[in-house]
Amino acid sequence: MRRLGLVGLFLAGLMLAIASFKGLAANGTYESIVLDFREDIPAVQIQQQLDAIAQQYQVKPRLNSEFSEGDHLYIVEGNSRLLQALQKSKLAKSTEAIEPNYIYRAFFTPDDPEYSKQWNLRSINAEAAWDETKGSGVTVAVIDTGVSRVPDLKDTQFVEGYDFVSDRSDASDDNGHGTHVAGTIAQSTNNGYGVAGVAYEANLMPLKVLSAAGGGTVADIAEAIKFAADHDADVINMSLGGGGESEVMQEAIAYAHDKGVVIIAAAGNANQNSASYPARYPHVIGVSALGPTGEKAIYSNYGAGVDIAAPGGQTQGEDSTGGILQNTIDAETGAPIFAAFQGTSMAAPHVAGVAALIKASGVQEPDAIRNVLLESARAVTDDGLNYYGAGHLDAANAVKLAMRGQITFRDFFRWLRDNGYLNPRFWIDGGAVAILPKVAMVLGSYLLAWFLRNYLPFWSWPLTSGLVAGSAGLFVFRGFYIMDLPQWPFRVMGSSIPELGTALQGTNALNPIFASVLIPFLLLALFLGHAEWKWFAVGTTLGVASCLAISAFMSPHLLWLGTGAIAQAYLAVNALLCFGLAYLVTRGEGEAA
């Protein structure tokens, strides 16, 4: 029973993996086929073959462009059926390639005309993050000089805020700093105007605590933090700070954190070896600033209290191209302007925006969001003074890490599209009788592809071979009986590694030496430095772990230890050790793959 369960599980997974997990190289969409004829084929012969194709398949082959005649490169409209037919025809002998004319598309880029000047958003890989989420449903509180609804915040959603300086509900900006910060977080994007924001579908909560001159009190800031927490803010951004520790402020931060709010603050602009308050408080993510080259901005604080680094800009003289460009107001006239600012004040809202993307991706707890931000950052190895904390902010890595292990409709729909399952003909062929089997096949294939992509992105044939050796062996040989030939070679080939210790004896009992973590440990130690054999060792370790786990719960039977609780515990412990070894060896491989 144990063997049948193991074999069935392994074979089902293997067949589905082969059938559906084709990888990026074969996962494209196309509407036409490329015919690349060999250079030594005369033009007359090529034309004859093209005429034959046109007559047989009712299509019209054509040169790809005016430059294609010399390369003998032709295009023919068609689908996978025509592709397979052509690849199997006599035409294949005359061509260098008959392949899909895959369609490549530009990754999403906003149509905001000034987006090309926002080097900062490209440096945090915002575009790849937007393929998954734009921050919808998340509220970011901007505790600053207020926020004015400039033209490029027209489509951005606002929720109730407050002016703690003047004690009124209207939290408009009279400085420009807060509006600029809010723009980095959620500037209206893809609206054909101005610039873009990091989490442009998020809601903004304007909380004014700084006056027109840019100063504000700890009491106002602490009250604003509690206001944000009590009014369902998910993220707080504080692009402000200074010296002096405050129990009132610390209590407010702890209060907001306990209510599930992620709190982000600028490290400060004094180029000193410690972050300012409130960035240095517990539960606050302190952000240092990067210039356009990815180096620490000359003004940015560093050292204690810095958790992560993000683009803050660095301008030189009249050249503002190195700054962070957003729509804000002129402090003197109140008129809307596009201005490039620099400072850790500009760096912090990048992190706040990415925190909103992470929250929108399904990660809820503030400590979990903090961990995603830090673990997904691009680490800087030579950072003895802690300029960068965990590293450079990376929105794409953060969203990918946040969504790891989640099944979403967006991902499922994209998988259906990329694999051709949105084609009505797929569902029509075979009639109503075939619908349920097709639904089961599609769902099963997606679940397996999702599992492999999330947990075994390094899947390969060495890994598969190791899984076979460790879990089941070439089990079909175990029952071979050929007249006058010894049976033991077939029994050995048909045994998994845990079964090898007793294969010659023909018993179902496992040898404790072979049915342990010992052989996987030796294989990993031997092949750890080899690019391909390493994965054979990993696969073997996982296979042995699976075999021992199933044996422990279905039929524990060990030489010298019997079939009772001791044997079961021995097998279970060694299975866990094998899984642990495989995890330690492969940790980080998913992100690198």
C-alpha positions as CSV (number, residue, x, y, z in Angstrom):
1,M,0.0,0.0,0.0
2,R,2.8,2.4,0.9
3,R,4.6,1.8,-2.4
4,L,1.4,2.2,-4.5
5,G,0.7,5.5,-2.8
6,L,4.2,6.8,-3.3
7,V,4.4,5.6,-6.9
8,G,1.0,7.0,-7.8
9,L,1.8,10.4,-6.3
10,F,5.2,10.6,-8.0
11,L,3.9,9.5,-11.4
12,A,1.0,11.8,-11.4
13,G,3.2,14.8,-10.5
14,L,5.8,13.8,-13.0
15,M,3.4,13.4,-15.9
16,L,1.7,16.7,-15.2
17,A,5.0,18.5,-14.8
18,I,6.1,17.2,-18.2
19,A,2.8,18.0,-19.8
20,S,2.2,21.5,-18.4
21,F,5.4,23.0,-17.0
22,K,7.1,23.9,-20.2
23,G,9.0,26.9,-19.0
24,L,9.4,30.4,-20.5
25,A,11.0,29.1,-23.7
26,A,7.8,27.4,-24.9
27,N,5.3,29.7,-23.1
28,G,4.5,32.3,-25.7
29,T,1.6,33.4,-27.9
30,Y,1.6,33.6,-31.6
31,E,-0.7,34.1,-34.6
32,S,1.8,33.2,-37.4
33,I,4.7,30.9,-38.2
34,V,8.2,31.6,-39.3
35,L,9.7,29.7,-42.2
36,D,13.4,30.2,-42.4
37,F,14.7,28.5,-45.5
38,R,18.3,27.3,-45.9
39,E,20.6,29.6,-47.7
40,D,21.6,27.0,-50.2
41,I,18.1,26.3,-51.4
42,P,17.5,28.0,-54.9
43,A,14.8,30.6,-55.1
44,V,12.8,28.6,-57.6
45,Q,12.7,25.6,-55.3
46,I,11.6,27.8,-52.4
47,Q,8.8,29.3,-54.5
48,Q,7.6,25.8,-55.5
49,Q,7.4,24.8,-51.9
50,L,5.6,28.0,-50.9
51,D,3.1,27.4,-53.7
52,A,2.6,23.8,-52.4
53,I,2.0,25.1,-48.9
54,A,-0.5,27.7,-50.1
55,Q,-2.5,25.1,-52.1
56,Q,-2.5,22.4,-49.4
57,Y,-3.2,24.5,-46.4
58,Q,-5.1,27.4,-48.0
59,V,-2.7,30.1,-46.7
60,K,-0.6,32.8,-48.2
61,P,3.1,32.7,-47.3
62,R,4.8,36.1,-47.6
63,L,8.2,37.7,-47.0
64,N,8.5,39.1,-43.5
65,S,9.8,42.5,-44.8
66,E,11.6,44.1,-47.7
67,F,14.8,42.9,-46.1
68,S,13.8,39.2,-45.8
69,E,14.4,38.0,-49.3
70,G,18.2,37.6,-48.8
71,D,17.6,35.6,-45.6
72,H,14.8,33.5,-47.2
73,L,12.6,34.4,-44.2
74,Y,8.8,33.9,-44.8
75,I,5.8,34.3,-42.6
76,V,2.5,32.3,-42.8
77,E,-0.6,32.8,-40.8
78,G,-1.4,29.8,-38.7
79,N,-1.9,28.1,-35.3
80,S,-0.3,25.2,-33.5
81,R,-1.9,22.6,-35.8
82,L,-0.4,24.1,-38.9
83,L,2.9,24.5,-37.1
84,Q,3.0,20.8,-36.2
85,A,1.9,19.8,-39.7
86,L,4.7,21.9,-41.3
87,Q,7.3,20.7,-38.9
88,K,6.5,17.1,-39.9
89,S,6.3,17.8,-43.6
90,K,9.0,17.5,-46.2
91,L,9.4,21.2,-45.9
92,A,11.5,20.7,-42.8
93,K,14.4,19.4,-44.9
94,S,14.6,22.7,-46.7
95,T,14.5,25.0,-43.7
96,E,16.7,26.0,-40.8
97,A,13.7,26.6,-38.6
98,I,9.9,26.3,-38.6
99,E,8.8,27.9,-35.4
100,P,6.1,30.1,-33.8
101,N,6.4,33.8,-34.6
102,Y,6.0,34.7,-31.0
103,I,4.5,38.0,-30.0
104,Y,6.5,40.0,-27.5
105,R,4.8,42.9,-25.7
106,A,6.2,45.9,-23.9
107,F,5.9,45.6,-20.2
108,F,3.5,48.0,-18.7
109,T,4.8,51.6,-18.7
110,P,2.6,54.5,-17.9
111,D,1.6,57.0,-20.5
112,D,2.4,60.0,-18.3
113,P,4.5,62.2,-20.6
114,E,7.1,63.0,-17.9
115,Y,7.5,59.4,-16.7
116,S,10.8,59.1,-18.7
117,K,12.3,61.6,-16.2
118,Q,11.5,59.4,-13.2
119,W,14.7,57.4,-13.0
120,N,13.7,56.6,-9.4
121,L,10.7,54.4,-10.3
122,R,12.7,52.4,-12.7
123,S,15.5,52.0,-10.2
124,I,13.1,50.2,-7.8
125,N,11.6,48.1,-10.6
126,A,8.2,49.6,-10.2
127,E,7.0,48.5,-13.7
128,A,7.3,44.8,-12.9
129,A,5.5,45.2,-9.6
130,W,2.6,47.0,-11.4
131,D,2.1,43.8,-13.5
132,E,0.7,42.3,-10.2
133,T,-0.7,45.2,-8.1
134,K,-1.1,48.9,-8.0
135,G,-2.0,49.2,-4.3
136,S,-5.8,49.2,-4.6
137,G,-7.6,49.1,-1.3
138,V,-4.7,50.3,0.8
139,T,-4.7,53.6,2.7
140,V,-1.4,55.5,3.2
141,A,-1.4,58.4,5.7
142,V,0.9,61.2,4.8
143,I,2.0,63.0,8.0
144,D,3.6,66.1,6.6
145,T,2.8,69.7,5.6
146,G,-0.6,68.6,4.2
147,V,-1.6,67.5,0.7
148,S,-3.1,69.7,-2.0
149,R,-5.1,68.2,-4.8
150,V,-2.9,69.3,-7.7
151,P,-3.9,68.3,-11.2
152,D,-1.8,65.1,-11.2
153,L,-3.6,63.9,-8.0
154,K,-7.0,64.4,-9.7
155,D,-7.6,60.6,-10.1
156,T,-6.1,59.6,-6.8
157,Q,-8.5,58.6,-4.1
158,F,-8.4,60.6,-0.8
159,V,-9.9,59.7,2.6
160,E,-10.7,61.9,5.5
161,G,-7.6,63.7,6.9
162,Y,-7.0,66.5,9.5
163,D,-4.9,69.6,10.0
164,F,-3.3,69.3,13.5
165,V,-1.6,72.7,13.0
166,S,-4.8,74.7,12.7
167,D,-7.2,72.2,14.2
168,R,-9.5,71.8,11.1
169,S,-10.5,69.1,8.7
170,D,-9.0,70.7,5.6
171,A,-5.4,69.4,5.5
172,S,-4.3,71.3,2.4
173,D,-0.7,72.0,1.8
174,D,0.9,75.5,2.2
175,N,4.5,74.4,1.7
176,G,4.7,71.9,-1.1
177,H,6.7,69.2,0.7
178,G,3.7,67.0,1.7
179,T,2.1,67.2,-1.7
180,H,5.4,66.1,-3.3
181,V,5.7,63.2,-0.9
182,A,2.1,62.2,-1.6
183,G,2.8,62.2,-5.3
184,T,5.7,59.7,-5.0
185,I,3.3,57.4,-3.1
186,A,0.2,57.7,-5.3
187,Q,0.4,60.3,-8.0
188,S,-2.3,59.7,-10.6
189,T,-0.7,57.4,-13.1
190,N,-1.4,56.3,-16.7
191,N,-3.7,59.3,-17.0
192,G,-1.8,60.9,-19.9
193,Y,-0.6,63.8,-17.7
194,G,2.5,64.5,-15.7
195,V,4.3,61.8,-13.8
196,A,3.6,58.5,-12.0
197,G,3.4,57.2,-8.4
198,V,4.5,54.0,-6.8
199,A,1.1,52.7,-5.5
200,Y,-1.2,54.9,-7.6
201,E,-4.4,53.0,-6.8
202,A,-3.9,53.4,-3.1
203,N,-5.9,55.9,-1.0
204,L,-4.2,59.0,0.5
205,M,-4.9,60.3,4.0
206,P,-3.5,63.8,4.4
207,L,-2.5,64.7,7.9
208,K,-1.0,68.1,8.4
209,V,1.4,68.4,11.3
210,L,4.0,70.8,9.8
211,S,3.4,74.5,9.2
212,A,4.1,76.5,6.0
213,A,7.7,77.0,7.4
214,G,8.1,73.2,7.6
215,G,8.2,72.8,11.4
216,G,5.9,70.9,13.7
217,T,5.6,69.6,17.3
218,V,5.9,66.1,18.7
219,A,2.4,66.4,20.2
220,D,0.8,67.1,16.8
221,I,2.8,64.3,15.1
222,A,1.9,61.8,17.8
223,E,-1.8,62.7,17.6
224,A,-1.7,62.3,13.8
225,I,-0.2,58.9,14.2
226,K,-3.0,57.8,16.5
227,F,-5.6,59.5,14.2
228,A,-4.2,57.4,11.2
229,A,-4.4,54.2,13.3
230,D,-7.9,54.9,14.4
231,H,-9.1,55.8,10.9
232,D,-8.0,52.6,9.2
233,A,-4.7,53.7,7.7
234,D,-2.6,50.7,6.6
235,V,0.7,52.6,6.1
236,I,2.1,55.8,7.7
237,N,4.8,57.9,6.0
238,M,6.7,60.5,8.0
239,S,9.2,62.4,5.8
240,L,10.2,64.5,8.8
241,G,12.4,64.2,11.9
242,G,14.8,65.7,14.3
243,G,16.6,65.2,17.6
244,G,15.1,64.5,21.0
245,E,13.5,61.3,22.2
246,S,9.8,61.5,23.1
247,E,7.8,59.0,25.1
248,V,4.6,60.5,23.7
249,M,5.8,59.8,20.2
250,Q,7.1,56.3,21.0
251,E,3.7,55.5,22.7
252,A,1.8,56.7,19.6
253,I,4.1,54.6,17.3
254,A,3.6,51.5,19.5
255,Y,-0.2,52.1,19.4
256,A,-0.3,52.3,15.6
257,H,1.9,49.3,15.2
258,D,-0.4,47.2,17.5
259,K,-3.3,48.3,15.4
260,G,-1.6,46.8,12.3
261,V,-0.1,49.9,10.7
262,V,3.3,49.9,8.9
263,I,5.3,53.0,9.9
264,I,8.0,54.5,7.7
265,A,10.2,57.5,8.3
266,A,13.1,59.4,6.7
267,A,16.5,58.9,8.2
268,G,17.5,62.6,8.0
269,N,19.7,64.8,5.8
270,A,22.7,65.6,8.1
271,N,25.1,63.0,6.7
272,Q,25.6,61.8,10.2
273,N,26.1,58.3,11.6
274,S,22.6,57.7,13.0
275,A,19.1,58.2,11.8
276,S,17.0,61.0,13.3
277,Y,13.8,60.5,15.3
278,P,11.3,59.1,14.6
279,A,13.1,56.8,12.1
280,R,15.2,55.3,15.0
281,Y,12.2,54.3,17.1
282,P,11.3,50.6,17.4
283,H,8.5,49.6,14.9
284,V,9.6,52.3,12.4
285,I,11.3,51.5,9.1
286,G,14.1,54.0,8.7
287,V,15.0,55.0,5.1
288,S,18.3,56.4,3.8
289,A,18.6,58.1,0.4
290,L,20.2,57.0,-2.8
291,G,21.3,59.1,-5.7
292,P,20.7,58.3,-9.4
293,T,23.8,56.1,-9.5
294,G,22.6,53.9,-6.6
295,E,25.2,55.3,-4.2
296,K,24.3,56.9,-0.9
297,A,23.2,60.5,-1.4
298,I,25.8,62.8,0.0
299,Y,23.3,64.4,2.5
300,S,21.8,61.1,3.8
301,N,22.1,59.9,7.4
302,Y,23.4,56.4,7.8
303,G,24.3,53.9,10.4
304,A,22.0,53.0,13.4
305,G,18.3,53.3,12.6
306,V,18.7,52.8,8.8
307,D,16.7,49.7,7.7
308,I,16.6,50.2,3.9
309,A,17.7,52.6,1.2
310,A,15.5,54.1,-1.5
311,P,15.9,56.8,-4.2
312,G,16.1,60.3,-2.6
313,G,17.7,62.1,-5.5
314,Q,20.9,64.2,-5.7
315,T,21.0,67.3,-7.8
316,Q,24.0,69.4,-8.9
317,G,23.7,73.1,-9.3
318,E,21.0,74.0,-11.9
319,D,20.8,70.4,-13.0
320,S,17.6,68.9,-11.4
321,T,17.5,65.7,-13.4
322,G,19.0,63.8,-10.5
323,G,16.1,64.8,-8.2
324,I,12.7,63.2,-7.6
325,L,10.1,64.7,-9.9
326,Q,6.5,65.0,-8.8
327,N,3.6,67.4,-9.1
328,T,3.3,69.8,-6.1
329,I,2.6,73.4,-5.3
330,D,4.7,76.5,-5.3
331,A,5.2,77.5,-1.7
332,E,4.9,81.2,-2.4
333,T,1.9,81.2,-4.8
334,G,0.2,77.9,-4.1
335,A,0.1,77.3,-7.9
336,P,0.6,73.7,-9.1
337,I,4.1,73.0,-10.4
338,F,6.3,70.0,-11.3
339,A,9.4,70.1,-9.2
340,A,12.4,67.9,-8.5
341,F,13.2,67.6,-4.8
342,Q,16.0,65.7,-3.1
343,G,16.3,64.3,0.5
344,T,15.5,61.3,2.6
345,S,12.0,62.9,2.7
346,M,11.8,61.8,-0.9
347,A,13.2,58.3,-0.2
348,A,10.7,57.4,2.5
349,P,7.6,57.6,0.4
350,H,9.1,55.1,-2.1
351,V,9.2,52.6,0.7
352,A,5.7,53.6,1.9
353,G,4.4,53.0,-1.7
354,V,6.0,49.6,-1.9
355,A,4.6,48.7,1.6
356,A,1.2,49.5,0.1
357,L,1.8,47.2,-2.8
358,I,2.8,44.4,-0.4
359,K,-0.3,45.0,1.7
360,A,-2.4,44.9,-1.5
361,S,-0.7,41.6,-2.4
362,G,-2.2,40.0,0.7
363,V,0.5,40.4,3.5
364,Q,-1.4,41.8,6.5
365,E,0.8,42.2,9.6
366,P,3.1,45.1,9.9
367,D,6.1,43.0,10.9
368,A,5.5,40.6,8.0
369,I,5.4,43.6,5.6
370,R,8.6,44.9,7.1
371,N,10.2,41.5,6.6
372,V,9.1,41.4,3.0
373,L,10.6,44.8,2.4
374,L,13.9,43.9,3.9
375,E,14.3,40.4,2.6
376,S,13.4,41.5,-1.0
377,A,15.9,44.4,-1.0
378,R,18.9,44.2,-3.2
379,A,21.7,43.6,-0.7
380,V,24.9,45.6,-0.8
381,T,27.8,43.4,0.5
382,D,30.4,46.1,1.2
383,D,28.5,48.3,3.6
384,G,30.5,48.6,6.7
385,L,28.9,51.9,7.8
386,N,25.3,50.7,7.1
387,Y,24.6,53.2,4.4
388,Y,21.9,51.0,3.0
389,G,20.4,48.8,5.8
390,A,19.0,45.6,4.2
391,G,19.9,47.1,0.7
392,H,18.2,48.9,-2.1
393,L,14.4,48.9,-2.3
394,D,13.1,46.6,-5.0
395,A,9.3,46.8,-5.6
396,A,9.2,43.9,-8.0
397,N,11.1,41.5,-5.7
398,A,8.9,42.7,-2.8
399,V,5.6,42.0,-4.6
400,K,7.0,38.7,-5.9
401,L,8.0,37.6,-2.3
402,A,4.6,38.9,-0.9
403,M,2.6,36.8,-3.5
404,R,4.7,33.7,-3.2
405,G,2.5,30.8,-2.3
406,Q,-0.7,32.7,-3.1
407,I,-3.2,31.6,-5.8
408,T,-4.8,34.7,-7.4
409,F,-7.3,35.1,-10.2
410,R,-4.9,37.4,-12.0
411,D,-2.2,34.8,-12.0
412,F,-4.6,32.1,-13.0
413,F,-6.0,34.2,-15.9
414,R,-2.5,35.1,-17.1
415,W,-1.6,31.4,-17.0
416,L,-4.7,30.5,-19.0
417,R,-3.9,33.2,-21.6
418,D,-0.2,32.2,-21.9
419,N,-1.0,28.5,-22.4
420,G,-3.7,29.1,-25.0
421,Y,-6.6,27.9,-22.8
422,L,-8.7,31.1,-23.6
423,N,-9.0,29.9,-27.1
424,P,-12.7,28.9,-27.6
425,R,-11.7,26.0,-29.9
426,F,-9.9,24.2,-27.1
427,W,-13.2,24.0,-25.1
428,I,-15.4,23.3,-28.1
429,D,-13.4,20.4,-29.6
430,G,-14.7,17.1,-28.2
431,G,-18.2,18.4,-27.3
432,A,-19.8,18.6,-23.9
433,V,-18.5,15.2,-22.9
434,A,-15.0,16.5,-22.8
435,I,-15.7,19.6,-20.8
436,L,-15.3,18.2,-17.3
437,P,-12.1,16.3,-18.1
438,K,-10.7,19.4,-19.6
439,V,-11.6,21.5,-16.6
440,A,-9.9,19.0,-14.3
441,M,-6.8,18.9,-16.5
442,V,-6.5,22.7,-16.7
443,L,-7.0,23.1,-12.9
444,G,-4.6,20.3,-12.1
445,S,-2.0,21.6,-14.5
446,Y,-2.2,25.1,-13.2
447,L,-1.9,23.9,-9.5
448,L,1.2,21.9,-10.4
449,A,2.7,24.7,-12.4
450,W,2.0,27.1,-9.6
451,F,3.6,24.8,-7.1
452,L,6.7,24.3,-9.2
453,R,7.0,28.0,-9.9
454,N,6.7,29.0,-6.3
455,Y,8.5,26.2,-4.5
456,L,10.7,24.4,-7.1
457,P,11.6,27.1,-9.6
458,F,14.9,25.2,-10.1
459,W,13.1,22.1,-11.3
460,S,15.4,20.1,-13.7
461,W,16.1,16.6,-14.9
462,P,18.9,16.0,-12.4
463,L,16.5,16.9,-9.6
464,T,13.9,14.6,-11.1
465,S,16.4,11.7,-11.3
466,G,17.3,12.2,-7.7
467,L,13.6,12.2,-6.7
468,V,13.2,8.8,-8.5
469,A,16.3,7.3,-6.9
470,G,15.4,8.5,-3.5
471,S,11.7,7.8,-3.4
472,A,10.8,4.8,-5.6
473,G,13.7,3.6,-7.7
474,L,13.0,2.1,-11.1
475,F,10.2,0.2,-9.5
476,V,9.0,-1.5,-12.7
477,F,12.1,-3.7,-12.7
478,R,11.4,-5.1,-9.2
479,G,8.8,-7.6,-10.5
480,F,10.9,-8.8,-13.5
481,Y,11.5,-12.6,-13.5
482,I,13.5,-13.9,-16.5
483,M,14.2,-17.6,-16.7
484,D,17.7,-18.6,-15.7
485,L,18.7,-15.1,-14.8
486,P,19.4,-13.9,-11.3
487,Q,16.6,-11.7,-9.9
488,W,18.6,-9.6,-7.5
489,P,19.9,-7.0,-10.2
490,F,16.2,-6.2,-11.0
491,R,15.4,-6.0,-7.3
492,V,18.2,-3.6,-6.7
493,M,17.3,-1.4,-9.8
494,G,13.7,-1.4,-8.5
495,S,14.5,-0.2,-5.0
496,S,14.7,3.3,-3.6
497,I,17.8,4.3,-1.7
498,P,16.2,3.5,1.7
499,E,15.3,0.0,0.4
500,L,18.8,-0.8,-0.9
501,G,20.0,-2.0,2.5
502,T,17.7,-5.0,2.3
503,A,17.1,-5.4,-1.4
504,L,19.2,-8.5,-1.7
505,Q,17.4,-10.2,1.2
506,G,14.0,-9.7,-0.4
507,T,12.4,-8.3,2.8
508,N,10.1,-5.4,3.3
509,A,12.0,-4.3,6.4
510,L,14.3,-1.3,5.9
511,N,17.9,-1.1,7.0
512,P,18.2,1.8,9.5
513,I,21.5,2.9,8.0
514,F,20.1,3.3,4.5
515,A,16.7,4.5,5.7
516,S,18.2,7.6,7.3
517,V,19.6,11.0,6.6
518,L,23.1,9.6,6.2
519,I,23.3,8.9,2.4
520,P,21.6,12.2,1.5
521,F,24.0,14.0,3.7
522,L,27.0,12.3,2.1
523,L,25.6,13.0,-1.4
524,L,25.1,16.7,-0.6
525,A,28.5,17.1,0.9
526,L,30.1,15.4,-2.2
527,F,28.2,17.3,-4.9
528,L,27.4,20.7,-3.3
529,G,29.9,22.5,-5.4
530,H,28.8,20.9,-8.7
531,A,26.2,22.9,-10.8
532,E,24.1,19.8,-12.0
533,W,25.0,17.0,-9.6
534,K,24.0,19.2,-6.7
535,W,20.4,19.0,-7.9
536,F,20.6,15.3,-8.2
537,A,21.7,15.2,-4.5
538,V,18.8,17.6,-3.6
539,G,16.3,15.5,-5.5
540,T,17.6,12.3,-3.8
541,T,17.3,14.0,-0.4
542,L,13.7,15.0,-1.1
543,G,12.9,11.6,-2.5
544,V,14.4,9.8,0.6
545,A,12.4,12.2,2.8
546,S,9.2,11.4,1.0
547,C,9.9,7.6,1.2
548,L,10.7,7.7,4.9
549,A,7.7,9.9,5.7
550,I,5.3,7.6,3.9
551,S,6.9,4.6,5.5
552,A,6.6,6.1,9.0
553,F,2.9,6.6,8.7
554,M,1.8,3.7,6.5
555,S,4.1,0.8,7.2
556,P,7.0,1.4,9.6
557,H,9.3,-1.7,9.6
558,L,13.0,-1.5,10.4
559,L,15.6,-4.2,11.0
560,W,16.4,-4.4,14.7
561,L,13.8,-1.8,15.6
562,G,10.6,-3.7,14.6
563,T,7.3,-2.1,13.5
564,G,6.2,-0.1,16.6
565,A,6.5,3.4,17.8
566,I,10.3,3.4,17.9
567,A,10.6,2.5,14.2
568,Q,7.9,5.1,13.4
569,A,9.7,7.9,15.3
570,Y,13.1,7.0,13.8
571,L,11.7,7.2,10.2
572,A,9.8,10.4,10.9
573,V,12.8,12.2,12.5
574,N,15.1,11.2,9.6
575,A,12.4,12.3,7.1
576,L,12.4,15.8,8.8
577,L,16.2,15.9,8.8
578,C,16.2,15.2,5.1
579,F,13.6,17.9,4.4
580,G,15.7,20.3,6.5
581,L,18.9,19.5,4.6
582,A,17.2,20.1,1.3
583,Y,15.7,23.4,2.6
584,L,19.1,24.6,3.8
585,V,20.8,23.8,0.5
586,T,18.1,25.3,-1.7
587,R,17.4,28.4,0.4
588,G,17.7,31.5,-1.8
589,E,17.8,29.5,-5.1
590,G,14.2,30.5,-5.9
591,E,15.0,34.1,-5.8
592,A,18.1,33.6,-7.9
593,A,16.5,31.5,-10.5
